[in-house]
Amino acid sequence: MATRNIVEQFVETMTQLMTLMRREIDVLKARDYGKLEEIQQHKAVMGKAYDQCQSELRKDAAVLAALSPEERGELRTLYARFREALSENMLALKAAQDATDRAVKMIIDGVKKARGIQGQTPAAPGKPIRGYGAYTSSTAGSFAINRTT
């Protein structure tokens, strides 16, 4: 593949993925979950295409060296926007998953209560965790091993 074509395809793939991720965020915010499957299937295909383009660029560093300083700057800016969109998309998906988990727990607790089964009370909804902290386990703890020999 020609140098210019590799870069153009990489840029096009990144741009299409950003568009899909933003559309997915909008669908999640609107809670129109029926549209998610199609978007996620398309996103998976585009993700593979992005990975292939990125592999091509890694194989041949001369491709990026052939770009002018302005073009490299534009590519850096686009990549920063892409990473931002990726982060926003991950957080939106995590928030939707957390909301679903809370709803399921509330339903289970409601059924248990209606049947007279003692159990946990549903957790009160709170402010969602933002940033990469949303991906850490809230049940993480520390422990020590007592070794006596």
C-alpha contacts under 8 A as a table, 3 or more apart, distances in Angstrom:
res1	aa1	res2	aa2	distance
1	M	5	N	6.47
1	M	6	I	6.44
2	A	5	N	5.20
2	A	6	I	6.36
3	T	6	I	5.37
3	T	7	V	6.65
3	T	63	V	5.32
3	T	66	A	7.78
4	R	7	V	5.35
4	R	8	E	6.11
4	R	63	V	7.65
5	N	8	E	5.00
5	N	9	Q	5.94
6	I	9	Q	5.27
6	I	10	F	6.14
6	I	53	C	6.78
6	I	56	E	7.21
6	I	57	L	7.21
6	I	63	V	7.76
7	V	10	F	5.01
7	V	11	V	6.14
7	V	57	L	7.74
7	V	63	V	7.54
7	V	64	L	7.85
8	E	11	V	5.14
8	E	12	E	6.07
9	Q	12	E	5.00
9	Q	13	T	5.98
9	Q	53	C	6.94
10	F	13	T	5.20
10	F	14	M	6.15
10	F	50	Y	6.56
10	F	53	C	5.30
10	F	54	Q	6.89
11	V	14	M	5.16
11	V	15	T	6.09
11	V	75	L	7.63
11	V	78	L	7.93
12	E	15	T	5.10
12	E	16	Q	6.14
13	T	16	Q	5.17
13	T	17	L	6.10
13	T	46	M	6.69
13	T	49	A	6.83
13	T	50	Y	5.62
14	M	17	L	5.14
14	M	18	M	6.17
14	M	50	Y	6.63
14	M	79	Y	7.81
14	M	82	F	6.72
15	T	18	M	5.15
15	T	19	T	6.29
15	T	82	F	7.67
16	Q	19	T	5.07
16	Q	20	L	6.23
16	Q	46	M	7.57
17	L	20	L	5.03
17	L	21	M	6.07
17	L	43	K	6.63
17	L	46	M	6.30
17	L	47	G	7.25
18	M	21	M	5.10
18	M	22	R	6.14
18	M	82	F	6.07
18	M	85	A	6.08
18	M	86	L	7.38
19	T	22	R	5.26
19	T	23	R	6.13
20	L	23	R	5.00
20	L	24	E	6.05
20	L	39	I	6.86
20	L	43	K	6.55
21	M	24	E	4.97
21	M	25	I	6.22
21	M	43	K	7.69
21	M	85	A	6.80
21	M	86	L	7.03
21	M	89	N	5.79
22	R	25	I	5.01
22	R	26	D	6.29
22	R	85	A	7.00
22	R	89	N	7.04
23	R	26	D	5.06
23	R	27	V	6.22
24	E	27	V	5.02
24	E	28	L	6.14
24	E	36	L	6.85
24	E	39	I	6.66
24	E	40	Q	7.98
24	E	89	N	7.47
25	I	28	L	5.06
25	I	29	K	6.13
25	I	88	E	7.91
25	I	89	N	6.08
25	I	92	A	6.09
25	I	93	L	7.71
26	D	29	K	5.08
26	D	30	A	6.12
27	V	30	A	5.07
27	V	31	R	5.92
27	V	32	D	5.36
27	V	33	Y	6.80
27	V	35	K	7.11
27	V	36	L	7.14
28	L	31	R	4.81
28	L	32	D	6.41
28	L	33	Y	6.75
28	L	36	L	7.99
28	L	92	A	7.13
28	L	93	L	7.56
28	L	96	A	6.90
29	K	32	D	7.88
32	D	35	K	6.24
32	D	36	L	7.59
33	Y	36	L	5.24
33	Y	37	E	7.91
34	G	37	E	6.89
35	K	38	E	5.90
35	K	39	I	6.56
36	L	39	I	5.13
36	L	40	Q	5.93
37	E	40	Q	5.15
37	E	41	Q	6.10
38	E	41	Q	5.19
38	E	42	H	6.25
39	I	42	H	5.16
39	I	43	K	5.97
40	Q	43	K	4.79
40	Q	44	A	6.08
41	Q	44	A	5.15
41	Q	45	V	6.50
42	H	45	V	5.19
42	H	46	M	6.18
43	K	46	M	5.01
43	K	47	G	5.85
44	A	47	G	4.95
44	A	48	K	6.37
45	V	48	K	5.29
45	V	49	A	6.42
46	M	49	A	4.95
46	M	50	Y	6.04
47	G	50	Y	5.00
47	G	51	D	6.14
48	K	51	D	5.01
48	K	52	Q	6.22
49	A	52	Q	5.09
49	A	53	C	6.24
50	Y	53	C	5.13
50	Y	54	Q	6.09
51	D	54	Q	5.08
51	D	55	S	6.11
52	Q	55	S	5.05
52	Q	56	E	6.26
53	C	56	E	5.08
53	C	57	L	6.36
54	Q	57	L	5.11
54	Q	58	R	6.24
55	S	58	R	5.04
55	S	59	K	6.15
56	E	59	K	5.19
56	E	60	D	6.54
57	L	60	D	5.43
57	L	61	A	6.26
57	L	63	V	6.60
57	L	64	L	7.39
58	R	61	A	5.97
60	D	63	V	5.84
61	A	64	L	5.73
61	A	65	A	6.55
62	A	65	A	4.77
62	A	66	A	6.03
63	V	66	A	5.36
63	V	67	L	7.15
64	L	67	L	5.43
64	L	72	R	7.29
65	A	68	S	7.80
67	L	70	E	7.95
67	L	71	E	5.79
67	L	72	R	6.08
68	S	71	E	5.14
68	S	72	R	6.26
69	P	72	R	5.11
69	P	73	G	6.15
70	E	73	G	5.02
70	E	74	E	6.23
71	E	74	E	5.04
71	E	75	L	6.13
72	R	75	L	4.97
72	R	76	R	6.16
73	G	76	R	5.06
73	G	77	T	6.23
74	E	77	T	5.06
74	E	78	L	6.12
75	L	78	L	5.06
75	L	79	Y	6.04
76	R	79	Y	5.05
76	R	80	A	6.17
77	T	80	A	5.11
77	T	81	R	6.32
78	L	81	R	5.08
78	L	82	F	6.09
79	Y	82	F	4.84
79	Y	83	R	6.17
80	A	83	R	5.15
80	A	84	E	6.26
81	R	84	E	5.05
81	R	85	A	6.19
82	F	85	A	5.11
82	F	86	L	6.08
83	R	86	L	4.95
83	R	87	S	6.14
84	E	87	S	5.12
84	E	88	E	6.21
85	A	88	E	5.08
85	A	89	N	6.03
86	L	89	N	5.06
86	L	90	M	6.18
87	S	90	M	5.16
87	S	91	L	6.23
88	E	91	L	5.18
88	E	92	A	6.12
89	N	92	A	5.09
89	N	93	L	6.16
90	M	93	L	5.18
90	M	94	K	6.12
91	L	94	K	4.99
91	L	95	A	6.04
91	L	130	R	7.23
91	L	131	G	7.07
91	L	132	Y	7.95
91	L	134	A	7.33
92	A	95	A	5.07
92	A	96	A	6.20
93	L	96	A	5.14
93	L	97	Q	6.16
94	K	97	Q	5.01
94	K	98	D	6.08
94	K	134	A	7.23
94	K	135	Y	7.73
95	A	98	D	5.06
95	A	99	A	6.11
95	A	128	P	7.04
96	A	99	A	5.10
96	A	100	T	6.15
97	Q	100	T	5.11
97	Q	101	D	6.13
98	D	101	D	5.01
98	D	102	R	6.17
99	A	102	R	5.14
99	A	103	A	6.19
100	T	103	A	5.07
100	T	104	V	6.13
101	D	104	V	5.16
101	D	105	K	6.13
102	R	105	K	5.11
102	R	106	M	6.13
102	R	122	P	7.62
102	R	123	A	7.40
102	R	125	P	7.75
103	A	106	M	5.09
103	A	107	I	6.23
104	V	107	I	5.09
104	V	108	I	6.15
105	K	108	I	5.07
105	K	109	D	6.03
105	K	122	P	6.36
106	M	109	D	5.08
106	M	110	G	6.01
106	M	121	T	7.83
106	M	122	P	5.19
106	M	123	A	7.91
107	I	110	G	4.97
107	I	111	V	6.17
108	I	111	V	5.16
108	I	112	K	6.14
109	D	112	K	4.99
109	D	113	K	6.06
109	D	119	G	6.95
109	D	120	Q	6.81
109	D	121	T	6.34
109	D	122	P	6.43
110	G	113	K	5.07
110	G	114	A	6.11
111	V	114	A	5.04
111	V	115	R	6.17
112	K	115	R	5.13
112	K	116	G	6.07
112	K	117	I	4.84
112	K	118	Q	6.86
112	K	119	G	7.05
113	K	116	G	4.93
113	K	117	I	5.63
113	K	118	Q	6.75
113	K	119	G	7.78
114	A	117	I	7.61
128	P	134	A	7.99
129	I	133	G	6.59
129	I	134	A	5.17
130	R	133	G	6.37
130	R	134	A	5.77
131	G	134	A	6.05
132	Y	135	Y	5.66
132	Y	136	T	7.52
133	G	136	T	5.45
137	S	140	A	5.45
